[in-house]
Amino acid sequence: MCLHDGQLSGKEEAFRYFFRILDNTYHFNFHEIIERLKDVYAPIDPDADTCVLDFDCAQGNEQFIDLFEHLLEKANYERLTEAELEEALSKSDLFNIPLTINLDNFSDKRIYYRGVSTREEKLTGIRSWFNPSVSFTNYDRVVLYIRYRDDYCSSAKNKTKVKGGTTLIKMFRNVPKQDIEMVFPDPEPGMRGLDKALIGLPAIGGGAMALPKLITSLTIFSSLFGYWFGRTQEAPDLKETKTLVALMMGIDILGEYLWKLFNNFKNGKVRILQELLENLYFKNMDNNSGVFFHVGHDAAEEECKEALLAYYFLLTSETALTMKELDDRIEAWMKDKWNCVLDFEVDDALPKLLELKLATEKDGKYSVCSIEESIKILDDQWDAFFNPLSES
């Protein structure tokens, strides 16, 4: 973007090299943060394949979440508040996959998101007859952090089979706000109106068709119960072939009817879980410690882009600029030239340049060093990374 702006006066190659060393500087800094995160997370990592010595999980978890939230903040992630989470869970499901989440299983749950956009999706099935498409709020990236209760016990109903106190981290892409519950583990599928109809209507029809066949058997059953409870003095003669056959046929018809009813109910839940798995398969980006690398890379990219834009506009300006002047110029340039409306965080970008010693401030106005001098400054700092005796 900066190279295509035509303001560098033949110094494009030098600027490209400046960008490369600036980018590597930020990636190296965040690499150190990722390594610290891995060390803190290792004792509570459910995917760890090493033995863990005596360790205070509660204290380690606090250290981890503080460092992890710092990394997420640098990558421009925001945390979903409890009120926003409750609102999202209470709304109807966008793609008609009803799920119930038992939030009491978790001692701590946090959802972070980045990038909010409005999207439109084509509907399928019966709903498309009335409304061919639906507009919804979409989260481009979602990070889920959950910690199970220490007294949590896995059961047949809780299919994750995790131990109490386990900490899980997951990363997803393109998650509709109304379907945020799909990112949680142990979802309990409900029944959609269509599934209820697919079960209920055949059940009513099958019952109506089976009823005439059951009349004889029901008559025999009523006679038996009447005899057992003293309402009648004469019991039906089960030794007669016709009576016995009618009774067995009735039991068979009733058993077949109840089995079909149960099977249809179970198949309905399986269809819902299948749709959920198909959605999550393409939305899940990473799990547990693997999420650190995604977020760390995003954080380095965001920090580098902010610093680079601020540096470029100060470099190409004929005079020093105030913080507001720089902010206005960058936002106007992004809107007019690239059709991108953004709120540039100039109060975050300028301190980066000052910290790297690429910019100076005088009387509230900022200016930067030349490209050649900036390259030398960054090159010296890069060498100092690997020489602890060097002065920064």
N, C-alpha and C positions, 0 to 999 in steps of 0.2 A: 504493500500500500504506500509506504513512504517512498520507495524507489520509483514508483510510477507517478509520483507527484511532481517530478521535474524541478525540484528546488535545491538539489545537491551540487549542481555546477561541476559535473565531472568527477565527483568524489563517491560515486555509487559503490565501487569496489571496496573502498576504505570503510564506507558505512556498513556494507555487508559483513566485512570482517569484524567491525565493532559489534554488530548484532550477534555474531556467532560467539564471541568471547563473553558478551553480556549474558547470553542465554545459558552458556555453560556454567557461568558463575552462579546463577540462580539454581540450576539443576544440581550443582554440587552442594550448595547450601541445604537444599531440601533433601538431598540424599542423606545427609547427616541426621536430619530430623526423622526420616524414615527408619534409619538404623536404630535410633533411640526408641522409636515406637515399637519396632520388632523386639527389642530387648525387654521393654516393659510388658508387652503383650504375650511374650513367650510362655510365662507360667500359667496364663489363663486361655491360651490358644487351644481350642478343641481339636485342631488338626495336627497338633504337635506330636512328633514321633520320638521324643526324648523324655527321659525321666525328669520329674520336677522335684526338687528338694523342698524342705519345709518352707512355706511361703504364705505370707498374709495376703490372701486373694482380695479382700476388701480394700486394703491399702493400695495394692498393686493396681486394682481396677480404677481407683480414684486418680492415681498418677497417669494411667493410660488415657482416661477420658479427657483429662485436662490437656494433654499433649495432642490427642486426636482432634479435639475441637479447635485447637489453635491451627492445626493443619487445614481443617475444613474451612475455617474462616479465611485463611490465605487463598484458598481455592474458590472463594466467593460463594460458599454454601451458606444457606440460612436454615435455622432450626424451626421445624413446625411446632408451634405452641400446643399445649394440651387442649386449649379451646378449639384451635384449628383442626387438630386430630379428631376430637370428638365430633365436630361438625362434619368432617369428611366421612367418618364411620357411620354417622346417622343418616346420611343421604342415600338415596336409592342408587343401586349399582348401574353404572353407565352401560356396560355390555351384558347386563342381565345374568351375572354370575353371583347369586346370593351366597355370602359367606358370613359366618359368625366366628369372632375371635375372642377367646377367653383371656382378656388382658390381665386377669389376676394371676396368671402363670408367671408374670414377669415382675421382678423387683425394680427394674429400670427399663424404660423404653424411650428411644429418641429417634426421630426421623429428620433427616437433613435433605434439602433439595437445592438445586441450582437450575436456573433457566425456567421461567414460567411463560407459556405460550398458549394461545387459543387455537385449537385444532378442530377439524371437521372430519367425521368418520362416517362412511356409508354403513347403514344397518342391513342386516340380513334376516331372513325368516319373515314371520308374520308382522313383526314391528315395522318392517320396511314398507308395508302396504299403506300405513298411515303416515309415516314420516321417513323418507328415504335416507336422510342423513341427520346427524346430531352434532351440535357444537359443544365443546367441553374444554375445561382448563387442564393443561398437560404440564407435568414436571419433566423436564428434559433429563435430569439426573436425580436419583434418589438414593440416599445411603441410610440403611437401617442399622441401628445399634440396639441390641436387647440383652438383658441379663436375666436369666431365670432365677426364681426364688431359690434360696438355699435349701428349703424343704420340699422343692418340687420333685415329684416322682413320676417317672414315665409309666404309662399304662397302655393298654391296647388302644385306648381312645387317643392318647397323645403319641402320635406316630413317629416323632422325631427321635425318641429313645435317648434323650440327652440327660445328663446328670444335673442335679441341683447346683446352682451357682454358675452354670456355663454361660459364657459370653459369646454372642454371635454377631458378626458384622456382614452385611450383604449390600451389594450395589446393583441398582437397576437403571434402566433407561426407559424413557417415554412411558411414564406411569400416569394415567388419568387421576386427577385429584379425588374423584368420587369412588375410585376403585383402589384406594390406598391400602385397604385391608388385605389385598392379594399378596403383599410383600411379607406379611407375617407368617411364621410357621404355625403348624397345627390348625389350619382352617377347617371349620366344620361346615360342609355344604348344606344349604337349605334347598327348598323346592321352589322352582319357578312356577308361575301360573300355567305355562304350557305343559310342564312335566306333571303337575297335578291333574290337568285335564287328560293327559295321555294315560295316567293311572286310573283316574276316577271314572271316566266314560267307559273304558272296556270293563272295569269292575262292575259297573251298574248293568251294562249289557250282558256280561257273562253271568251275573247273578240272576238276571231275569230269565236267561235261557236255561240256567241250571235248576231254577226253582221247580218247574214242572217235574223234572226228573227226581227231585228230592222229596216230592209229596209223599210217596209211598214210604220212603225211609223215615221221614219225619213222623209219619203216623205210627210206625213201629217204635221209634224212639219215645214218642209221647206215651205209648202204651206201656213200654218198659219202665219209664220214670214213674208213671202213675202206679204201677204195680209195686215198685220198690218203695215208694213213699206212702203206700197204703191207700191211695185214692181209688184204685180198682182192685177187684178180687181175682181177676183172671189175667194171667200173663200171656203175651203172644208166644205162639209155639215156634221156637227157633229151630226145631228139628225139621220143619217143613222146608223143602228146597227153595220154594219161591220166596218165602219170608227171609231166609238166610241170604239168598242172592240179592234181593232188594236192599237188605241192610248193608251188605258189602259194597254194592254199587253206590249207595248213598255216601258211605264213608269215602270211597274213591273219588267221587265227583266233588265232594266238599274239600278233600285234601288237595286235589288238582286246582280247584278254584283259589284256595288260600295260597298255594305255592305260586301261582301266576301273579297274584296280587303282590306278594312279597318280592318276587323276582322283578316285576315292573318297577317297584319302588327302589330296589337296589340299583337297577340299571339306570334309573334317573339320576341318582347320586353319582354313579360312575361317569355318566356323560358330563356332569358339571365339573368333576375333578379332572377329567380329560381336557376340557376346555381351559381350565385353570393352568394345567401343566403345559399345554401348548403355548399359552400366553407367556408364562414365566420362562420357558425355554429360550425364547428369543429376546426377552427383556433382561434376564440376569447377566451381569457383566463380570462380577467377581465375588469372592467370598473371603471373609476373615482377613488374614494378613495380606492377601492379594489386593485387597481394596486400598491398602496404603500406597501402593505403587501408582494406581490410577489417580488417587487424590493428590499425591505428591507431584506427579507430572502436571496435573491441572494447575496446582498452586504455583509451580515454577513458571508455567506458561503465562498465567495471569499476572504474576509479579513482573515478569520480563516485558510483557506488552505494555503495562502501565508505565514502567520506567522508560521504555523505548519511545513511546508517544510523547511523553513530557520532554525527553531529551531532544527529539527531532524538532519539535515546535520552538523550543528555546534556541536550538542551533540555527534554524532558518529565519529566526526573527532578527530584524535589524537593531532592535533595542531590547533591553531587559524587560521582562514582563512580571506583573503582579500575579498572585495566585489566581485571582478571578479572571484576569485577562487570558491567562493560559487555559483555564478551564473553559471559558467561552469559545476560544479559538478551536480547541480540540473537538468540542461537542458540535460546533457549527460545521467543521470540516467533515466529520463523520456523517452528519445529516445531509449536507448538500452534495458531497461527492460520492458517498457510499450508501446513501439512503438508510442509514442506521441511527436510530434515536437511542442515546444512552446518557446515563448520568456518570460522567467521568469523575473518578475519585482523585482529584488533584491533590487533596490534602494527604493522600496516601502515596502518590507517585513522587512528589517533590522530596519528601524525607528519604526516599530510596536513593535519589540522585545525590543528595547531600551526604548520606551515609557512605556511598561509594566514592565520594570526593570528586564527582563529575560535575557538580554544580556549586555555585556560590550565591549567597544572598546578601544584598545591601539595600538598606532603606525599604525593605518589603518587596524588592524586585529581585528576580532570579535570572541568572545567566549560566551557560555551560561552557566547558572547555572545548577546544577544537577537536575534530575527530581524531587527529593524530595523537594529541596529548591524552585524550580519553582512552585510546587503545593502550598507550604506555602505562597509564594508571591501572587499568584493569589487568594488563599483563603482569605488572609487578605484584598485584594482589593475588593473582592466580599462582605465581611462583611461591608466594608466602604461605599458601594453603599447605604446601608439602615441606615447608621448612619452619619448624616451630620456633627457631631462634631468630627468624626474620621479624622485623618490626612492621606492623600493619600501617 
